[in-house]
Amino acid sequence: MLRSLSEDWNSLRMLIENTKDVNSYPLEELYETLMTYELNNAKTKEKTRKSKEEMKETPKRQIALKSTNDEGSSNTNMSDKELDDLVLLVKKWRRFRNNRKF
């Protein structure tokens, strides 16, 4: 019976062959073990399928900063503190964007 299992069952088949005496292993117990494995495997596959669907459905958000152009102001007129604040803001935004799960 173990030899007839497909390759998807290799890990369980090897486990049973290595831990049990397959010549005296009760057929009912083998059947129960196989059914339990199949049910757990089906649940895992379903969870994986659902998470993949959720990932596809979740749209990626894009953040755009509003640009303003005041007359007479440019980056060269910014103070060192303002530049430091701007750099810190950009670093935090990048860290936030990279840590988000889509």
N, C-alpha and C positions, 0 to 999 in steps of 0.2 A: 504494500500500500504506500509506503514512504517513497519508493522509487517512482511511483506514478505521479508524484506532485511536480508542478511546474517550477521553473527557476525562481519565481517569487517566494517560494516556500523553502528555499535552500537553507536559510539561517535556522529556521525551526527544525528542519529535517536533520541538519548536522547536530543541533543541540540535543535532540532526542536520541540520535544514534550514539552520541558520545556520553550521555548521562544515564541512559536506560539500557536494560538488556532487551533489545528489540524482539528476541525470540520468545521471551516470556511476558512482554508488555501486553496487558489486556486491551483488546480491540475497542472496547467501550471507552476506556480511559484515553486511548489514542484519538478516538473520534471526538471526545470532549475537548481535548487539548487543541486539536485542529480547528474546531468550531470557535473556541475562545480566541484563538489567534486570528481567525478570519474576521470575527466581530470587531476586535480591537483594531485590526488593520483597516477595516471599512470606516471606523470612526475617525481614524487618523487621516485617511484619504479625504473624507468629507470635510474635516477641519481645514485641511490644506486647500481644497477646492474653494471653500468659502472665503478664506483669507485672500486667495488670488483674485476672486471676484471683487472683494472689497477694495483691494488695491487698484483694480482697473476702474472701479466706479468713482473713487475719490479723485476729484479734479485737483490739479496742482494749482496752488494760488501763486499769483505773481504780485509783487509789491512794487509800486512805482512811487517815487518821491516827486512831489510837486516842485517844479523849478520856478524860481522867481528871479527877476532881473531888475534890481533897483538901479536907477541911474547913478553912475559914478562909483558903484561898488564892484569890486572884483576880488578874486582870491588873494591877490597880492596885497590888498588893503586889510586883510584879516590879521588880527593880532595872533601872537603865538598861542595864547590860551584858547582862542576860538578855533584855530587849526587843530590843536590837541583834542579839543572837544569833538570836532568833526571826525578826526581819525578814530577816536574812541567809539563814537556812534557807528561808524562804518564797520569797525571790528566786531562790535556787539551784534549788529545786524547780520553780518556774515556768519557768526557763530550760531545765531538763532536759526538762520536759514539752513545751515548744514546739519543741525541737530534735529530738525523737524522730520517726522516720518510721513511719507506720502503714501 
